Amino acid sequence: MSWYSNYMTIFEKPLNEISEDIIQKIRVQIISKQSEAPLVSVILIAHNEEKHMLSCLWSLSENICNFPIEIIAVNNNSTDRTTEVMERTGVICLNETKKGPGYARQCGLNHAHGKYHICIDSDTLYPPHYIQTMVNELQKPGTTCVFSLWSFMKDENHTRLGLFSYELLRDAFLILQSFRRPELCVRGMAFAFDTELGQKIGFRTDIKRGEDGSMALAMKPYGKLRFLLNRKARVLTCNSTINNDGSFFNSFSKRLKKGRQTFRSIFHSKKEYIDDESNLIK
């Protein structure tokens, strides 16, 4: 039985189809973890994540760590029952009315009390030692941030073998890329950093995506960006990125083409990037 088997039983289900027993179990476990003096702030952002958030929170509620934490959820202009999910599960609830992941992450960062900050996406599941593993790495001298790898969920459109092959090639590319341009490997669903430094820099709110990598890039002058390959820190996320490309083949072809075009550039560090016009929030 995989660590995520139970969580997948309610993934993609609306709130009214989930038993009260499960909701109460999650609530009790989350409340028991909430500390008024946390070492770590676990910050979840959500926009219309009613069908995913409970699975995510369930995985966080069963994370095993030996230090105090707080779990905060930021609702970013949801129109479904995301807010109700938050209220029923014992997380600290915040609302950010300006739409965009940068605004949502910044809202959570503004209210974080922990020395360390862990970013969480609501459509992602976290292995039982995730928080502990990320913080252990953050506590190494000279470290400013930590990021890890992710796997995709098997579904009717994607076989486990197909996903494994895709992830194997992608991981190899990311590992190569991480030597000189680690900021390009960062994803907000698997990203943690020093809170004080993060608050000093701040998330970019002028872009639709990439606020996580931009934060990591800004942290480069202050210390080490650590790429954690430990499977205890490998998260499981939904297939929205692949599905947006229309098919597994299209997604693979698109990324292969991009990889060929940018392969040489990954061996050269960059201090800044110019965003495409389409990525700017106007």
Secondary structure, DSSP 8 states (H G I E B T S, - for coil): --TTHHHHTTTT--GGGS-HHHHHHHHHHHHHHB-SS-SEEEEEEESS-TTTHHHHHHHHHT---SS-EEEEEEE-S--SSHHHHHHHHT-EEEE--S-SHHHHHHHHHHT--SSEEEEEETTEE--TTHHHHHHHHHTSTTEEEEEE-EEE--BTTB-HHHHHHHHHHHHHHHHHHHTT-GGGG--GGGEEEEHHHHHHH----SBSS-HHHHHHHHHGGGSEEEEE--GGG-EEE-SHHHHTTSSHHHHHHHHHHHHHHHTGGGGS--S-----GGGB--
